[in-house]
Amino acid sequence: MRTALSAAVIVREIDAANATLLVQAYNFTSPPIIQALGRAKDRGVDVRAILDRSNEQPRYTGATYLANHGIPVLIDDRVAIAHNKVMIIDGQTVITGSFNPAYPVCCQSTKASPRTPSF
């Protein structure tokens, strides 16, 4: 079942975070991923996010949800499109790729996978 694999993998990794969770994202509308970040913050993980300017809206957005959970959100307005998609979990696991943590894209893609860098 490919449809929910990417979101499920990312949520599992977020739920396993113990200390830090750094996020940089472009389109950020996936409820399961956004809620997992809120849960991480609630259990004491230092969560921080840099999001594209498209997330700065007058309506309620994923950025609003994060801010309401005490997660610092920086809006990258220095570039035309902040199209990076990266999560660094506990300084050890990196999730990156062409996957957008957006709904419904998160439920139709298998373009993200966690990587543990070896230095």
TIRO-2110 file (N, C-alpha, C; in Angstrom, 1 decimal):
// TIRO-2110
0.8, -1.2, 0.0, N, 1, A
0.0, 0.0, 0.0, CA, 1, A
0.9, 1.2, 0.0, C, 1, A
1.1, 1.9, -1.2, N, 2, A
2.0, 3.0, -1.3, CA, 2, A
1.3, 4.3, -0.8, C, 2, A
0.0, 4.4, -0.8, N, 3, A
-0.6, 5.7, -0.6, CA, 3, A
-0.2, 6.5, 0.7, C, 3, A
-0.1, 5.8, 1.8, N, 4, A
0.2, 6.5, 3.0, CA, 4, A
1.6, 6.2, 3.6, C, 4, A
2.4, 5.6, 2.8, N, 5, A
3.7, 5.2, 3.3, CA, 5, A
4.6, 6.4, 3.7, C, 5, A
4.7, 7.4, 2.9, N, 6, A
5.6, 8.5, 3.2, CA, 6, A
5.2, 9.2, 4.5, C, 6, A
3.9, 9.5, 4.6, N, 7, A
3.5, 10.2, 5.8, CA, 7, A
3.7, 9.4, 7.0, C, 7, A
3.4, 8.1, 6.9, N, 8, A
3.5, 7.2, 8.1, CA, 8, A
5.0, 7.0, 8.5, C, 8, A
5.9, 7.0, 7.5, N, 9, A
7.3, 6.9, 7.9, CA, 9, A
7.8, 8.1, 8.6, C, 9, A
7.4, 9.3, 8.1, N, 10, A
7.8, 10.5, 8.7, CA, 10, A
7.2, 10.7, 10.1, C, 10, A
5.9, 10.4, 10.3, N, 11, A
5.3, 10.4, 11.6, CA, 11, A
6.0, 9.5, 12.5, C, 11, A
6.3, 8.3, 12.1, N, 12, A
7.0, 7.4, 13.0, CA, 12, A
8.4, 7.9, 13.5, C, 12, A
9.1, 8.6, 12.5, N, 13, A
10.4, 9.1, 12.9, CA, 13, A
10.2, 10.3, 13.9, C, 13, A
9.2, 11.2, 13.6, N, 14, A
8.9, 12.3, 14.5, CA, 14, A
8.6, 11.8, 15.9, C, 14, A
7.7, 10.8, 15.9, N, 15, A
7.3, 10.2, 17.2, CA, 15, A
8.4, 9.6, 18.0, C, 15, A
9.5, 9.2, 17.3, N, 16, A
10.7, 8.7, 18.0, CA, 16, A
11.7, 9.7, 18.4, C, 16, A
11.5, 11.0, 18.1, N, 17, A
12.4, 12.0, 18.4, CA, 17, A
12.5, 12.2, 20.0, C, 17, A
13.7, 12.4, 20.5, N, 18, A
13.9, 12.5, 21.9, CA, 18, A
14.4, 13.9, 22.3, C, 18, A
15.2, 14.6, 21.5, N, 19, A
15.8, 15.9, 21.9, CA, 19, A
15.5, 17.0, 21.0, C, 19, A
15.8, 16.9, 19.7, N, 20, A
15.6, 18.0, 18.8, CA, 20, A
15.0, 17.5, 17.5, C, 20, A
14.2, 18.5, 16.9, N, 21, A
13.6, 18.2, 15.6, CA, 21, A
13.6, 19.5, 14.9, C, 21, A
14.4, 19.6, 13.8, N, 22, A
14.5, 20.8, 13.0, CA, 22, A
13.8, 20.5, 11.7, C, 22, A
13.0, 21.4, 11.3, N, 23, A
12.1, 21.3, 10.1, CA, 23, A
12.3, 22.4, 9.1, C, 23, A
12.5, 22.1, 7.8, N, 24, A
12.5, 23.2, 6.8, CA, 24, A
11.5, 22.6, 5.7, C, 24, A
10.5, 23.4, 5.4, N, 25, A
9.5, 22.8, 4.5, CA, 25, A
8.9, 23.9, 3.6, C, 25, A
8.4, 23.5, 2.5, N, 26, A
7.8, 24.4, 1.5, CA, 26, A
6.3, 24.4, 1.7, C, 26, A
5.6, 23.4, 1.3, N, 27, A
4.1, 23.3, 1.4, CA, 27, A
3.9, 22.4, 2.7, C, 27, A
3.2, 22.9, 3.7, N, 28, A
3.2, 22.3, 5.0, CA, 28, A
1.7, 22.2, 5.5, C, 28, A
1.0, 21.2, 5.0, N, 29, A
-0.4, 21.1, 5.3, CA, 29, A
-0.9, 19.7, 5.7, C, 29, A
0.1, 18.8, 5.9, N, 30, A
-0.3, 17.4, 6.3, CA, 30, A
-0.7, 17.3, 7.8, C, 30, A
-2.0, 17.1, 8.1, N, 31, A
-2.4, 17.0, 9.5, CA, 31, A
-1.6, 16.0, 10.3, C, 31, A
-1.3, 14.8, 9.8, N, 32, A
-0.6, 13.8, 10.6, CA, 32, A
0.8, 14.3, 11.0, C, 32, A
1.5, 14.9, 10.0, N, 33, A
2.9, 15.4, 10.3, CA, 33, A
2.8, 16.6, 11.2, C, 33, A
1.9, 17.5, 11.0, N, 34, A
1.8, 18.7, 11.8, CA, 34, A
1.5, 18.3, 13.2, C, 34, A
0.5, 17.4, 13.4, N, 35, A
0.2, 16.9, 14.8, CA, 35, A
1.3, 16.2, 15.4, C, 35, A
2.1, 15.4, 14.7, N, 36, A
3.2, 14.7, 15.2, CA, 36, A
4.3, 15.7, 15.8, C, 36, A
4.4, 16.8, 15.1, N, 37, A
5.4, 17.8, 15.6, CA, 37, A
4.9, 18.4, 16.9, C, 37, A
3.5, 18.7, 16.9, N, 38, A
3.0, 19.2, 18.2, CA, 38, A
3.1, 18.2, 19.3, C, 38, A
2.9, 16.9, 19.1, N, 39, A
3.2, 15.9, 20.1, CA, 39, A
4.6, 15.9, 20.6, C, 39, A
5.5, 16.0, 19.6, N, 40, A
6.9, 16.0, 20.0, CA, 40, A
7.2, 17.2, 20.9, C, 40, A
6.7, 18.4, 20.6, N, 41, A
6.9, 19.5, 21.5, CA, 41, A
6.3, 19.3, 22.8, C, 41, A
5.1, 18.7, 22.9, N, 42, A
4.4, 18.4, 24.1, CA, 42, A
5.2, 17.5, 25.0, C, 42, A
6.0, 16.6, 24.5, N, 43, A
6.8, 15.7, 25.3, CA, 43, A
8.2, 16.2, 25.5, C, 43, A
8.5, 17.5, 25.2, N, 44, A
9.7, 18.1, 25.6, CA, 44, A
10.8, 18.2, 24.5, C, 44, A
10.5, 17.8, 23.3, N, 45, A
11.5, 17.8, 22.2, CA, 45, A
11.6, 19.3, 21.8, C, 45, A
12.8, 19.8, 21.5, N, 46, A
13.0, 21.1, 21.0, CA, 46, A
12.7, 21.1, 19.5, C, 46, A
11.5, 21.6, 19.1, N, 47, A
11.1, 21.6, 17.7, CA, 47, A
11.2, 23.0, 17.2, C, 47, A
11.8, 23.2, 16.0, N, 48, A
11.9, 24.5, 15.3, CA, 48, A
11.6, 24.3, 13.9, C, 48, A
11.0, 25.3, 13.2, N, 49, A
10.6, 25.2, 11.8, CA, 49, A
11.0, 26.4, 11.0, C, 49, A
11.4, 26.2, 9.8, N, 50, A
11.6, 27.3, 8.8, CA, 50, A
10.6, 26.9, 7.7, C, 50, A
9.7, 27.8, 7.3, N, 51, A
8.7, 27.5, 6.3, CA, 51, A
8.7, 28.6, 5.2, C, 51, A
8.3, 28.2, 4.0, N, 52, A
8.1, 29.1, 2.9, CA, 52, A
7.1, 30.2, 3.2, C, 52, A
7.2, 31.3, 2.6, N, 53, A
6.3, 32.4, 2.8, CA, 53, A
4.9, 32.1, 2.5, C, 53, A
4.6, 31.0, 1.7, N, 54, A
3.3, 30.6, 1.3, CA, 54, A
2.5, 30.1, 2.6, C, 54, A
3.2, 29.8, 3.6, N, 55, A
2.6, 29.4, 4.9, CA, 55, A
2.1, 30.5, 5.8, C, 55, A
2.5, 31.7, 5.4, N, 56, A
2.1, 32.9, 6.1, CA, 56, A
0.8, 33.4, 5.6, C, 56, A
-0.3, 33.0, 6.2, N, 57, A
-1.7, 33.3, 5.6, CA, 57, A
-2.5, 33.9, 6.7, C, 57, A
-3.6, 34.6, 6.4, N, 58, A
-4.5, 35.1, 7.4, CA, 58, A
-5.4, 34.0, 8.0, C, 58, A
-5.5, 32.9, 7.2, N, 59, A
-6.3, 31.8, 7.7, CA, 59, A
-5.4, 30.9, 8.6, C, 59, A
-6.1, 30.0, 9.3, N, 60, A
-5.4, 29.0, 10.1, CA, 60, A
-4.6, 28.0, 9.2, C, 60, A
-3.3, 27.8, 9.5, N, 61, A
-2.4, 27.0, 8.7, CA, 61, A
-1.6, 26.1, 9.6, C, 61, A
-0.8, 25.2, 9.0, N, 62, A
0.1, 24.4, 9.7, CA, 62, A
1.1, 25.3, 10.5, C, 62, A
1.5, 26.4, 10.0, N, 63, A
2.4, 27.3, 10.7, CA, 63, A
1.6, 27.9, 12.0, C, 63, A
0.4, 28.1, 11.9, N, 64, A
-0.4, 28.6, 13.0, CA, 64, A
-0.5, 27.5, 14.1, C, 64, A
-0.7, 26.3, 13.7, N, 65, A
-0.8, 25.2, 14.6, CA, 65, A
0.5, 25.0, 15.4, C, 65, A
1.6, 25.1, 14.6, N, 66, A
2.9, 25.0, 15.3, CA, 66, A
3.2, 26.1, 16.3, C, 66, A
2.9, 27.3, 15.8, N, 67, A
3.1, 28.5, 16.7, CA, 67, A
2.2, 28.4, 18.0, C, 67, A
1.0, 27.9, 17.8, N, 68, A
0.1, 27.7, 18.9, CA, 68, A
0.5, 26.7, 19.9, C, 68, A
1.4, 25.8, 19.5, N, 69, A
2.0, 24.8, 20.3, CA, 69, A
3.4, 25.2, 20.9, C, 69, A
3.7, 26.5, 20.7, N, 70, A
5.0, 27.0, 21.2, CA, 70, A
6.2, 26.6, 20.4, C, 70, A
6.0, 26.2, 19.2, N, 71, A
7.1, 25.9, 18.3, CA, 71, A
7.5, 27.1, 17.5, C, 71, A
8.8, 27.6, 17.6, N, 72, A
9.2, 28.7, 16.8, CA, 72, A
9.1, 28.5, 15.3, C, 72, A
8.5, 29.4, 14.6, N, 73, A
8.3, 29.2, 13.2, CA, 73, A
8.9, 30.5, 12.5, C, 73, A
9.9, 30.3, 11.7, N, 74, A
10.5, 31.3, 10.9, CA, 74, A
10.0, 31.2, 9.5, C, 74, A
9.6, 32.3, 8.9, N, 75, A
9.1, 32.4, 7.5, CA, 75, A
10.3, 32.8, 6.7, C, 75, A
10.7, 32.0, 5.7, N, 76, A
11.8, 32.4, 4.8, CA, 76, A
11.2, 33.2, 3.7, C, 76, A
11.4, 34.5, 3.8, N, 77, A
10.9, 35.4, 2.8, CA, 77, A
12.0, 36.1, 2.0, C, 77, A
13.2, 35.5, 2.1, N, 78, A
14.4, 36.1, 1.4, CA, 78, A
14.6, 35.5, 0.0, C, 78, A
13.9, 34.5, -0.2, N, 79, A
14.0, 33.9, -1.6, CA, 79, A
12.6, 33.8, -2.2, C, 79, A
12.6, 33.6, -3.5, N, 80, A
11.3, 33.6, -4.2, CA, 80, A
10.4, 32.4, -3.7, C, 80, A
11.1, 31.2, -3.6, N, 81, A
10.4, 30.0, -3.1, CA, 81, A
11.4, 29.3, -2.2, C, 81, A
11.1, 29.1, -1.0, N, 82, A
11.9, 28.2, -0.1, CA, 82, A
11.5, 26.8, -0.2, C, 82, A
12.0, 26.1, -1.2, N, 83, A
11.5, 24.8, -1.7, CA, 83, A
12.2, 23.7, -1.0, C, 83, A
13.0, 23.9, 0.0, N, 84, A
13.7, 22.8, 0.7, CA, 84, A
12.7, 22.0, 1.5, C, 84, A
13.0, 20.7, 1.7, N, 85, A
12.2, 19.8, 2.5, CA, 85, A
13.1, 18.9, 3.3, C, 85, A
13.4, 19.3, 4.5, N, 86, A
14.3, 18.6, 5.3, CA, 86, A
13.8, 18.6, 6.8, C, 86, A
14.1, 17.4, 7.4, N, 87, A
13.9, 17.3, 8.8, CA, 87, A
15.1, 16.6, 9.4, C, 87, A
15.7, 17.2, 10.5, N, 88, A
16.8, 16.6, 11.2, CA, 88, A
16.3, 16.3, 12.6, C, 88, A
16.4, 15.0, 12.9, N, 89, A
15.9, 14.5, 14.1, CA, 89, A
17.0, 14.0, 15.0, C, 89, A
17.1, 14.6, 16.2, N, 90, A
18.1, 14.3, 17.2, CA, 90, A
19.5, 14.4, 16.7, C, 90, A
19.7, 15.2, 15.7, N, 91, A
21.1, 15.4, 15.1, CA, 91, A
21.6, 14.2, 14.4, C, 91, A
20.7, 13.1, 14.2, N, 92, A
21.2, 11.9, 13.6, CA, 92, A
20.4, 11.4, 12.4, C, 92, A
19.1, 11.6, 12.4, N, 93, A
18.3, 11.1, 11.3, CA, 93, A
17.9, 12.3, 10.4, C, 93, A
18.1, 12.2, 9.1, N, 94, A
17.8, 13.2, 8.2, CA, 94, A
16.7, 12.7, 7.3, C, 94, A
15.6, 13.4, 7.1, N, 95, A
14.6, 13.1, 6.2, CA, 95, A
14.6, 14.2, 5.1, C, 95, A
14.8, 13.8, 3.9, N, 96, A
14.8, 14.8, 2.8, CA, 96, A
14.4, 14.2, 1.5, C, 96, A
14.2, 15.0, 0.5, N, 97, A
13.8, 14.5, -0.8, CA, 97, A
12.8, 15.4, -1.4, C, 97, A
12.1, 15.0, -2.4, N, 98, A
11.2, 15.8, -3.1, CA, 98, A
9.8, 15.8, -2.5, C, 98, A
9.6, 15.1, -1.4, N, 99, A
8.3, 15.0, -0.7, CA, 99, A
7.9, 16.3, -0.1, C, 99, A
6.7, 16.7, -0.3, N, 100, A
6.1, 17.9, 0.4, CA, 100, A
5.3, 17.4, 1.5, C, 100, A
5.5, 17.9, 2.8, N, 101, A
4.6, 17.5, 3.8, CA, 101, A
3.3, 18.2, 3.7, C, 101, A
2.6, 17.9, 2.6, N, 102, A
1.3, 18.6, 2.3, CA, 102, A
0.2, 17.5, 2.1, C, 102, A
-1.0, 17.9, 2.4, N, 103, A
-2.1, 17.0, 2.1, CA, 103, A
-2.8, 17.5, 0.8, C, 103, A
-3.1, 16.7, -0.1, N, 104, A
-3.1, 15.2, -0.1, CA, 104, A
-1.8, 14.6, -0.7, C, 104, A
-0.8, 15.4, -1.0, N, 105, A
0.5, 14.9, -1.5, CA, 105, A
1.1, 13.8, -0.6, C, 105, A
1.0, 14.0, 0.7, N, 106, A
1.6, 13.1, 1.7, CA, 106, A
0.9, 11.7, 1.6, C, 106, A
-0.3, 11.7, 1.1, N, 107, A
-1.0, 10.4, 1.0, CA, 107, A
-0.9, 9.8, -0.3, C, 107, A
-0.1, 10.4, -1.3, N, 108, A
0.0, 9.8, -2.6, CA, 108, A
1.4, 9.7, -3.1, C, 108, A
2.4, 9.7, -2.1, N, 109, A
3.8, 9.8, -2.5, CA, 109, A
4.6, 8.8, -1.7, C, 109, A
5.7, 8.3, -2.3, N, 110, A
6.7, 7.6, -1.5, CA, 110, A
8.0, 8.2, -1.7, C, 110, A
8.1, 9.5, -1.8, N, 111, A
9.3, 10.2, -2.1, CA, 111, A
10.2, 10.6, -1.0, C, 111, A
9.9, 10.2, 0.2, N, 112, A
10.7, 10.6, 1.4, CA, 112, A
11.1, 9.3, 2.1, C, 112, A
12.3, 9.3, 2.6, N, 113, A
12.8, 8.2, 3.4, CA, 113, A
13.8, 8.7, 4.4, C, 113, A
13.8, 8.2, 5.6, N, 114, A
14.8, 8.6, 6.6, CA, 114, A
16.2, 8.1, 6.3, C, 114, A
17.1, 8.9, 6.5, N, 115, A
18.5, 8.6, 6.3, CA, 115, A
19.3, 8.9, 7.6, C, 115, A
20.2, 8.0, 7.9, N, 116, A
21.1, 8.2, 9.1, CA, 116, A
22.5, 8.5, 8.5, C, 116, A
23.0, 9.7, 8.6, N, 117, A
24.2, 10.0, 8.0, CA, 117, A
25.4, 9.3, 8.7, C, 117, A
26.4, 8.9, 8.0, N, 118, A
27.6, 8.3, 8.6, CA, 118, A
28.7, 9.3, 8.3, C, 118, A
29.4, 9.7, 9.3, N, 119, A
30.4, 10.7, 9.2, CA, 119, A
31.8, 10.1, 9.5, C, 119, A
END
